[in-house]
Amino acid sequence: MNRKTIGLLIVGIAILAVMIIFIGPGKIEEALKLANPWYLLLAVAVQFIIYGMWTQRWSITIRSLGISIRKKHIFPMLMVGLAINNITPSGRGGGEPVRAYMLGKYTKSPMENAFATVIADRGLDTFPFVLLAIITILYSVLSLKLPEWIVIALIISLIVLVIVFFIILFMCINESVGQRITLWFVGVFKRFSKKKHYDIEDKAINAVKGFQSSMNIMIRDRRVLMYGLPLSFVIWFMEIIRVYIVFSSFGTPVPLGIIAAVFVIATLIGMIPLLPGGVGAVDGIMIILYSAAGVPPSISAAATIVERLISFWMTSFIGMGMLPYVGSGVMEEFSDKF
């Protein structure tokens, strides 16, 4: 973790600290004492079930390309990738190239094949999220009475997400479009790179062709859509259930519609590449929105802190703890190659 990332993490934690001070540390402490530990253990158990489902979904795209690897080896790669997503201010995408690199290195598969499995995995995650986001924005406008600027920002964020998703999808399956976009990126890369890169255009085009070939194989594989897509919907539902259980532990069950709305809004904010994992910004907006929905601010803050400890910090610590398993020097190797 470099100094810039550490600095941004400190900024995010400072933002959260200011909000806690504003609500009142004493009130939050009293609320935390109300938490039922059995409910919290159940929420942790749900999170581990989600880890298992994420592993299963990625294994579906991996198997579709005939890459041989056991799930017990997929899991640590997944967790390291999630941890890197959390600690880098990259819009929750910094860990994807790293886990593709780990998969390719471990299985000795072409990098384009390994990267295709990761892109397909994220694509399966995007379908239910977009649907949930549309429903959430409608629900937010009708029920939460959000300020107009927040609604506009949500709509713009969703439109940008959908456009980017379809551009990537079209690039994956259309050879000519993929080559044109790739050459444009190569041109930008060469303009800002201080090193000389020979034959980089040919290498990039060959890599894109292999990537597109892999994506086409997965798209035609019925197992990817028949099992991977429904699994993605279940994963999102389980994430909402985890938050519901956390609030229930405080004796304040919150309607699933409100949880879904806040969860989607927080996820969209977390995609903005400003703070690592949206630390501070995500926590703050969750507290504000739950409070606006009628949940006491002290309960909103306490539940958000506990929920983020489970979904964000626990995931980050587990992922960092698994770095020695996948190779403690994997980050250095990745940086040297890319």
N, C-alpha and C positions, 0 to 999 in steps of 0.2 A: 504494500500500500504506500503510494508516494505522498509527499508532503501536501500537495494540493488536495488530494482526496481526504487526508486527515483533517486539513483545515476546513473543508466543506462539511465534513461530518460534525466538527465542533460547532460550526455555524448553525447547522440543523438542530443539534441538541440544544443550543442556546435559545433558538426560537421556541422549542418545546418548553424549555425551562421558564421562559417569560410567560407563556400561557398558563403554566402550572401556578406560577406566583400570582398571576392575575385572578385565577379561580380561587386559589387559597390552598396551600399545601396541607393544612390541617383538615380541611373538608375532604380532600382527595384521600388522605390517610384514613380518615374515618370510613370513607366509602370502601377502601381496599379491605378493611377489616370485616366488611359484610360478605365478602366473596366466599362462596362455598367451595372448598378445595376439591371436592369430588367432581363438581361441574368443570373446574379448571383442568383436572386430570383428563376428563372426557374430551375437552377441547383439544388438549395436547394429543390424545389418541386419534382424534379426527384428523389433525394435521399430519400425523404419520401415515394415516390411511391415504391422504392426499398425495404424500410423497410416493407411496406405492402405486397409485393410479398414474401419476406423472411418469414413473419408471415404465409402467406397462404400456402407456401410450407411445413413448419414444421407442420402446422395443418393437412395436408394431411397424413403425416406419423403417426401423433398422432391418427387421426380418424381410420386409418387402423387397429389399435390394440384395438379399442373400448374404448379408454380413453376419458372421457367426460370433456371438458374444452372449454370455450369460447375464441375467438380470442383476446378479450380485455384483457384477463389474460395471453395469450401466448406472446403478444407483449412485456410487460415489462420484462418477463423472457428472451426473445430473446435479448433485448437491454442490459440487465445486462451481459449476456454471451458475447456479442460482445465487450462491454467495457472491460471486464476482458481479453479477447483475446488481446485487444489493449495495455493494461498496464502491461502485463506479458511477459517476454522474453521466450515464450514457443512455438514458431513456429506457432502462431495463433491457438492454440488448448487448451489453458488453461481454456477457458470459457465453453467448451462443457460439461465436467463433472459437472460443477456448474449448468448449466441450466437443465441438466438431473436430478440433485438432487432437484432443485426447482420444476420441473414438478412432480416428484415422490412424494415429500412432499405435494404439493398442492392438487394433485388428489388422494393421498393415493394409488398410483399404485406401483407395485414392481419396485425396482431400475433398474433391468435388462431390464424391458419393457421400462421405461423412457429413459434409455441410448440407447436402440436400435433405438428409434425414432430420437435421435440426430445423431447417426452414419448414419442412412439411409438418413437423411437430408443432411449431409456433403457428403455422397456418390453421391447423386443427383447433388450436386454442382461440384463434381470432374469430371464427364463425360464431360460436355461442356468445362471445363477448360483444360483438357488434349487435346481435339480436337483443341481448340483455341491455346494452347501452341505449338502444332506441326505446325500449320499453321504459327504462329508467328515466330518460329525459322527459318522456310524456308524463310519467308518474310525478317527477319532480316539479314540473310546471303546474300540474293540477293539485298536488297535495302538499308539497313542501313550501310553496310560495317563495321560491328563491328570487333574489334580485335579478333584474333583466340582464345585467352584464354577465352573471354567472351562467345563465341559460344560453346566452349567445356564445360564450366561451366553450360550453359543453358541446353545442351543435357544431361549432367550427372544429373542435378537437376530433369529434366523431367523423366529420367529413374528411378531414386530413388523414385520419387513420384508415378509412375505407379506400381513399384514393391511393395511398401508399401501398395498401394490401393488394389492390387490383393491379397496380403497376408491377409489383414484384411477381404476382401470379402470371401476368401476361408475359413478363420477361422470362419466366421459367419455362413457358410452353411454346413461345414464338421465337424461332431461331434468329430471324433478322432483327427483330426488336431487341432481343437480348444482346446481340453483337453490337448494335449501335449504342446502346446504353453503356455497355462494358467499355467500348472504345472511348466514350466521353469521359468515363471515370478514370480510365488510364491516362488520358490527356491531362486531366486535372492533377492526377497523382504525379506525373512527370514534371509538371510545371512547378510544383511545390517541393519536390524531392531534390535533395542535394546530391544524391548518388546517381550514377549513370546506370540505367537498366537496359540491357541489350535484349532484343527480341521479346520485350515484355508484351507487345501487342499480340504476337502469335501465341505466347504462353497463355495470355488471358482468354483469347478466343477458344483455344483448345480446352481450357478449364471450364468455360461456359458451356461448350458443347457437351462435355461429360456431365456437367451439372444438370443441363436440360434433359439429357438422356435418362438420368437417374430420376428426375422429377416426373417424367412421362411414365416411367415404369410404375412409380408409386401411385400416380393418378389412376392408372388402369387397374391397380390392385384393389379388388373389392374389399379386402379385409381392412384397408386403411380407412375407408369411409364408413363401412358397416360397423366396425368396432371402435376405431379411433375417434370418430365424430361424436357418437353417443357418449363415449367415455369423457369427452371434453365437457359436454353439458353436465354430466354427473359431477365432475370436478368443480365446476363453478357453483353448482348447488351446494356441494359439501363445504366450500369456502364460506358461503353465506350461513350455512348451518353452524359452522364453527363460531362465527361472530354472535349468532343467536344464543348459543350455549354460554358464551362468555358473559353476555348481558344477563342471561338467566341466573348465572352464579351470583349476581348482585341482587337478585330478587326483582329485577326490572326487565322482563321479557319485552323486546322491541319487535314490532311487526316486521315480517320478512321483507315486505315491500320497501320499508324505510332502510333496512339494512342493505338491500340490493342497490338502492339508489346511492347511498353513501359509499358503498364499496366500489361501484363503478366510477363515481366521481373521483374518489381517492386514487383509483388505478390510473385514470386518465392524467391526473396531476403527477403521479409517480413516474409517468412516461416522459415528463418534461426534463431534459438533461441539465438541471441546475444543481440539485443536491443529490448525493448518493442515496438511492432508494427512496428519494423524497422525504428523507428524515426531517422532521420538524414541520415541513409544509403539509405532508400527508396527514400526520398526526393532528396538526392544528385544524385542518379543514374537516376532519372526521369529528373532532370534538365540537366544533361550531355547528355542523349540520345536525348531529344528534341532539344537541341542545336546542336548536331551532325547531326540531321535530317534537319537542316536549319532554325530552329526557333531562333530568337535573344535571347541571354542568359538572358537579363533582362526580356523579356516576358516569357521565360521558367521558370525562378525563380518565377516571380509574379504569373503565372497561377498555378504552382505546389503548392505554398504556399496557395493560395485560395482553390484549389481542395482538399488539405489535411485538411484544416480547415473544409470543408464540410464533406468529407468522413471519416476522422479519428477523429479529435477533437470533432466535433459536435456529432458524434456517441458515443464517450467516455463520454462526459458530460451528454448526455441524459441518457445513461446507468447507470452512477453513481447516477444521480438524481432520478432514479427509484428504487434504492436499498431500500429506506424506504417502497415502495409499496410491494415488495416481501418479506420484512423482513430485517431490518437493520443488524441483526445478522446472516444472511444466510452464510456469508463467514466464520465466526467463527464456526458455526455449521458444515459446510462442512469440515473445517480443522480438527475438533475434531473427525469426523466420518471416514475421509479418510486420 
